[in-house]
Amino acid sequence: MKLPNDHQTIEAESFLAEKGALKGQVALRPAKGQKFPTTLLLEGNKALLQDYPVGTRFKLQVSLAQRPSGEDYLFTSWQWDARVLSQPGDEVR
């Protein structure tokens, strides 16, 4: 798969989905105050969901993508930079 070259950096967070097809699963969304709405989900780098607790905030490179159905989503590749900003229980300074 050829990676998009129009990616940009945003802050994102993992969360437990409460409705829809992902109900009860951990997912990624843009953090509040970012360019993209929090309703737009991120896909692509499964390690971010498997290796970190729910509520972890990341700085990620993403690219806006579209499914064949026309639905928008954000793609982030395991090959792109990803940095942990905070995890649940971190001290706020």
C-alpha positions in Angstrom: 0.0 0.0 0.0 1.4 3.4 -0.9 1.3 5.8 2.0 -0.3 9.2 1.5 2.2 12.1 1.5 -0.2 14.8 2.7 -0.1 13.9 6.4 -0.2 16.5 9.2 0.5 16.4 13.0 -2.4 16.4 15.5 -3.0 15.4 19.1 -5.2 12.3 19.5 -6.5 10.2 22.4 -7.6 6.6 22.9 -11.1 6.0 24.3 -13.7 3.3 24.9 -16.4 3.6 22.2 -19.9 3.7 23.8 -22.0 3.4 20.7 -22.0 2.3 17.1 -20.2 -0.6 15.5 -17.2 -0.1 17.8 -19.2 -0.2 21.0 -17.1 -1.6 23.8 -13.8 -1.4 21.8 -10.9 0.9 22.2 -10.6 3.5 19.4 -8.6 6.6 18.5 -10.0 10.1 17.9 -8.6 13.6 17.5 -8.3 15.4 20.9 -10.7 18.4 21.5 -9.5 21.6 19.9 -7.8 20.0 17.0 -8.4 20.7 13.3 -10.6 17.6 13.0 -13.8 16.8 15.0 -13.7 14.3 17.8 -16.3 12.2 15.9 -13.7 11.4 13.1 -12.0 8.1 14.0 -8.3 7.2 13.4 -7.2 3.9 11.9 -4.0 2.2 10.9 -1.6 1.9 13.8 -3.0 -0.9 15.9 0.0 -0.8 18.4 -1.4 2.5 19.8 -4.6 0.7 20.8 -2.9 -2.5 22.1 0.2 -1.2 23.8 -1.2 1.8 25.8 -4.1 2.2 28.3 -7.4 3.8 27.4 -7.1 7.6 27.8 -3.5 7.9 26.5 -2.9 11.1 24.5 -0.6 10.9 21.4 1.0 13.3 19.0 0.5 11.6 15.6 0.9 12.2 11.9 -2.4 11.6 10.1 -3.9 11.9 6.7 -7.5 12.4 5.8 -8.9 9.4 3.9 -12.2 8.3 2.5 -13.9 4.9 2.4 -15.5 3.7 -0.9 -18.8 4.6 0.8 -17.7 8.2 1.0 -17.2 8.2 4.8 -14.2 10.2 6.0 -11.7 8.9 8.5 -8.1 9.7 9.6 -5.3 7.3 8.7 -2.1 7.0 10.7 0.7 4.6 9.7 2.9 2.6 12.0 5.7 4.0 9.8 5.0 7.6 10.8 6.1 9.4 14.0 4.0 8.8 17.0 4.8 10.2 20.5 3.0 9.6 23.8 2.1 12.9 25.4 0.4 11.5 28.5 -1.2 8.4 30.0 -3.9 8.0 32.6 -2.5 8.6 36.1 0.3 10.8 34.9 0.9 13.7 37.2 -0.3 17.1 35.9 2.4 19.7 36.2 
